[in-house]
Amino acid sequence: MARIVFLHDSPFEYLGVLSLSGYLKEKGHEIEVFISSEEGKHFWDKVREWKPDWVGLSSIAGTHQECYRLAKEAKKKLDIGTVFGGPYVSYYPDCIKRDEVDVLIRGEGEEALVDFLDAYDKGEDYSRIPNLWTKKNGQVVSNPVRPFEHNLDKYPIPDRSLYYKYPFVRRAHFKYFMTGRDCPYNCYFCFNQEFRRLYNVGAYALRRHSPDHVMEELRRCKVSFPLKRVCFNDDIFPINKEWLAEFLPQYKKEIAVPYTCNVHASMVNEDVARLLGESGCDHVMLGLEAGNPRVRRDILGKKFSNKQFYKAADLLHKHGVRIKTYNIMGSPTETLDEALETMELNSKAKVEFPWCGIYHPLPGTRTEEIAREVGALDPNFTMEDAYGSVFQESHLNQPEIKEIVRAQKLFYIGARNHKWIPLIRKIVRYNLGPIYTGIFFLTYFIRYMRESGHSFFSTLIIGFKHLKNY
């Protein structure tokens, strides 16, 4: 029996770690989670007392530097090996060359991590396990990935007590669930392109838990923990209307709390909008990305028209479902006028919760290739050079990028009422320094409070806890 502890700083549950939890326990291993921001000064004492064999870190772009820091401290304070997983190491496996990284798992991690811990527990060589990259005699050993697991019900229901021992996480308005895996779309800026190459597949065949499996997970959570709102974090939730027609009536009858989910504009029709509205969907999360058709289609790879977006918004609103959009400003070749079209489209579609970040390049994606082709990105740029969040600065060097970055700070104002856009166009020509940041914090606070349903003071507490992620 091997013991692995997952460490991170952000005070919310990591779905990848939850997915691993039940399976590792079923296979006889022990797993624990410690969140540094919740443990405070006793964090490393708690980790040491648990006596782990390995430290696990689930990495995504933007948090990878934090993972490096925790891994470095773990090796120094505990003299212990580190295992990295998550999307970041799947598209940037060269991080195995860093001293902080002993083992990394590319792709889906359940089977690979169990095989690794089994081998470690038996004192066997683990360097040739599929999905695993490690170092042996000073050389990097890389292995291909194994095929997808198609029967997701094989994996036990996650152990949420790993996270909900922390009062702040347990009381959170939203609890996150995954009903399936994969995305049928191939957006140019997205990690899914690398995932397709990794598994040598042209497109995904959606894999999904059975409705009964998902319902059982929801029931257990509702009985054991406060369940105020649910977020189905699948890439695209309403991808199978037959599955929805079976699952959503059960959800409405037995769970009956507001939920949110990810949708794609091209999938929203009368039947889907009706199913969502009737079953208690409070709002959907929809990736618009850009209001300008050229940028959305040719640079970001989103294959739907403005007309389709407006139609989807009208149908959702007709059935009482509000909308949160994900938007990107500062994409390669985007002009200020094109970026402001994103505000306008959100406003005219009456989007309730418009969210916007600044484009950050992911190596290997088509959008990143475009940035290099037009000379907007340093030829030597790698993910190791990435800094800050998507709310700060751009990594691109192109005309009007400073103005676009400033406009992103004012996005909520223009996206809620396009009458402000002409003034925004003029204001962003001036460097007003921290005034932009102050307006961004205020409008982000307002949007999040309205979207989440938190009180003013609860939103304030959450904001302070997440301030370091800005």
Stockholm file with secondary structure:
# STOCKHOLM 1.0

chainA/1-470         MARIVFLHDSPFEYLGVLSLSGYLKEKGHEIEVFISSEEGKHFWDKVREWKPDWVGLSSIAGTHQECYRLAKEAKKKLDIGTVFGGPYVSYYPDCIKRDEVDVLIRGEGEEALVDFLDAYDKGEDYSRIPNLWTKKNGQVVSNPVRPFEHNLDKYPIPDRSLYYKYPFVRRAHFKYFMTGRDCPYNCYFCFNQEFRRLYNVGAYALRRHSPDHVMEELRRCKVSFPLKRVCFNDDIFPINKEWLAEFLPQYKKEIAVPYTCNVHASMVNEDVARLLGESGCDHVMLGLEAGNPRVRRDILGKKFSNKQFYKAADLLHKHGVRIKTYNIMGSPTETLDEALETMELNSKAKVEFPWCGIYHPLPGTRTEEIAREVGALDPNFTMEDAYGSVFQESHLNQPEIKEIVRAQKLFYIGARNHKWIPLIRKIVRYNLGPIYTGIFFLTYFIRYMRESGHSFFSTLIIGFKHLKNY
#=GR chainA/1-470 SS CCEEEEEESSSSCCHHHHHHHHHHHHTTCEEEEEEHHHHGGGHHHHHHHHCCSEEEEECCTTTHHHHHHHHHHHHHHHCCEEEEESHHHHHCGGGGGSTTCSEEECSCCHHHHHHHHHHHHHTCCCTTCTTEEEEETTEEEECCCCCCCCCGGGSCCCCTHHHHTSHHHHTCSEEEECCEECCSCCCTTSTHHHHHHHHTCSSCCCEECCHHHHHHHHHHHHHHSCCSEEEECCSSGGGCHHHHHHHHHHHHHHTCCCEEEEECGGGCCHHHHHHHHHTTEEEEEEEEECSSHHIIIIISCCCCCHHHHHHHHHHHHHTTCEEEEEEEESCTTCCHHHHHHHHHHHHHTTCSEEEEEECCCCTTSHHHHHHHHTTCSCTTCCGGGCCSCTTSCCSCCCTTHHHHHHHHHTHHHHHHCGGGHHHHHHHTTSCCTHHHHHHHHHHHHHHHHHHHCCCHHHHHHHHHHHGGGC
#=GC SS_cons         CCEEEEEESSSSCCHHHHHHHHHHHHTTCEEEEEEHHHHGGGHHHHHHHHCCSEEEEECCTTTHHHHHHHHHHHHHHHCCEEEEESHHHHHCGGGGGSTTCSEEECSCCHHHHHHHHHHHHHTCCCTTCTTEEEEETTEEEECCCCCCCCCGGGSCCCCTHHHHTSHHHHTCSEEEECCEECCSCCCTTSTHHHHHHHHTCSSCCCEECCHHHHHHHHHHHHHHSCCSEEEECCSSGGGCHHHHHHHHHHHHHHTCCCEEEEECGGGCCHHHHHHHHHTTEEEEEEEEECSSHHIIIIISCCCCCHHHHHHHHHHHHHTTCEEEEEEEESCTTCCHHHHHHHHHHHHHTTCSEEEEEECCCCTTSHHHHHHHHTTCSCTTCCGGGCCSCTTSCCSCCCTTHHHHHHHHHTHHHHHHCGGGHHHHHHHTTSCCTHHHHHHHHHHHHHHHHHHHCCCHHHHHHHHHHHGGGC
//
